[in-house]
Amino acid sequence: QVQLAESGGGLVQAGGSLRLSCAASGSGFRVDIMGWYRQAPGKSRELVARSFRGGQILYVEPVKGRSAISMNNAKNTVYLQMNSLKAEDTAVYYCNIEDVNGRQYWGQGIQVTVSS
């Protein structure tokens, strides 16, 4: 059983910053990819950023230059630093991990609200 614990969300003013954290715990898995998705009201869940064990990083265009994802492989933890936040960044953010066998696990989601 793999559990993901997310933290760091909340309310922030436009232009501000937040750092999300997600720690994976459990047994029988080895993390290959860790990432963040988000779902805004009335919209589908979308990718924000992914960090691969091999070192590659992927950002989607709306957050490029404003966000930084990092992984602590030893702690199975992923962080998402978001700067220059905009109202359109308001969403529930979900941590996602994929293990080396292709199994995916999701966090329960954490609210990020950016006030303009």
Secondary structure as GFF3:
##gff-version 3
##sequence-region A 1 116
A	DSSP	beta_strand	2	7	.	.	.	ID=ss1
A	DSSP	beta_strand	10	13	.	.	.	ID=ss2
A	DSSP	beta_strand	18	26	.	.	.	ID=ss3
A	DSSP	beta_strand	31	39	.	.	.	ID=ss4
A	DSSP	beta_strand	46	52	.	.	.	ID=ss5
A	DSSP	beta_strand	57	59	.	.	.	ID=ss6
A	DSSP	three_ten_helix	61	63	.	.	.	ID=ss7
A	DSSP	beta_strand	67	72	.	.	.	ID=ss8
A	DSSP	three_ten_helix	73	75	.	.	.	ID=ss9
A	DSSP	beta_strand	77	82	.	.	.	ID=ss10
A	DSSP	three_ten_helix	87	89	.	.	.	ID=ss11
A	DSSP	beta_strand	91	99	.	.	.	ID=ss12
A	DSSP	beta_strand	104	106	.	.	.	ID=ss13
A	DSSP	beta_strand	110	115	.	.	.	ID=ss14
###
